[in-house]
């Protein structure tokens, strides 16, 4: 099936992504025509040929009419409480009321949702109330909607990517100076379980918008396997890096079809040990400690042990690169003398987090889709609990109201 492989050896941003798509064959006029359906003002687009380390590609720029310059993505300041900013809810409405295709609308909204949820988690706000700086919002809308338009132009291909690589050092955000990866970037990648490494380049390489595009579209991260390339495109970034070219390589080609579903897949490590002499208090403490350390899940299954002793099968799921950390945690904080470890592939519904209004307040709801169809709808427990405590109502009532609201929105 048609496939685009993103080689993100030097990071990814929204403008680099669109630059690579233009280099693969998307027409700038076609992009402008689709973006015009947003009825968004205050910008114009520019694409030019540029080089990094003597490799030529396409440099895409959004010129904001307020200052006629294309700001780096961190000048967007997602999460900024600027009084003239657009909230995620307003951006979602702007996209919904546009003349874009339903697929582009849904995907662009999902990408923005990932940004808003990450910023909301960082700043303690519901996703719907997250603000995007006025100029930055225009830039981000163009980048995100433009990326979705590009993928539809290429026939909604399967998207694969290499392992994400970010730089080191510091980045200036709306709320201060933070280490790379930037807070929002790390939250977005963590929510999807995207593997990330850092290189010696002393700059940010993956922007929040780039991270959200990866999290939403990439089916699998890893090396190229069985891809028959037909065309290669280069998206040129705005920086002259010190150790590697500021480029995103996109390879258009054909690959073996997936199993026929659009679920997401990744690899997890499964650590197991049988325990027949651990106290409930000890096991309870371990579960809390493992979850706080970043385990994906921890469970205890009753088991009949040797010498007819009742016991438990303790199972920890974690990211493959964290296997050693959690193996040590098990051996230090339980009564285990050993454990088993293996890698397992996960199939996951494509997830989207939406904010719905209820008679009690706004609640975050997780949506699970398979082949575009909603198959799971689950109000987030912590969001429901917070609203229930604030309004002094039953948790069950808030949960049911959030489910009903999600259905009314057609999710």
Order of alpha helices (4+ residues) and beta strands (2+ residues): beta-alpha-alpha-beta-beta-beta-alpha-alpha-beta-alpha-beta-beta-beta-beta-alpha-beta-alpha-beta-beta-beta-beta-alpha-beta-beta-alpha-beta-beta-beta-beta-alpha-alpha
